[in-house]
């Protein structure tokens, strides 16, 4: 084997080892493509949707959220999702969409929460004149 061949084989070996490690590291960062979202609230034809991925060796969830306004009847909508611990909102564990108009889907946002009974989620979907919302648990959201 000449020097070029040895270098090429070495580079391919490194790539073969690093690629799966990189994929494993990013697998928990995004929902799997093509997966169904759990609709957690509807308003005027718009749907707030979420899904979850286990992280930190299964001790926590990464919650993904989006607002689907493709069937919005008219106007614009926005949505929020906030984690609460023992009934109190946790500011750095929240997501809010921008205004979304008919025919569009918001950007996907995410945050993480530990597994546990003390954690819940508070959500809202609203338009210019009214809105809706409620509380749910991470258990009511399907995996991505």
Secondary structure, DSSP 4 states (H G I P E B T S, - for coil): --HHHHHHHHHHHHHHHHHHHHHHHHHTTSPPTTPPPEEEEEETTEEEEEEEEEEGGGTEEEEEEEEE-TT--SSEEEEEEEEEETTEEEEEEEEE---EETT-BPPPEEEEEESSTTEEEEEEEE-SS-EEEEEE-GGGS-B-
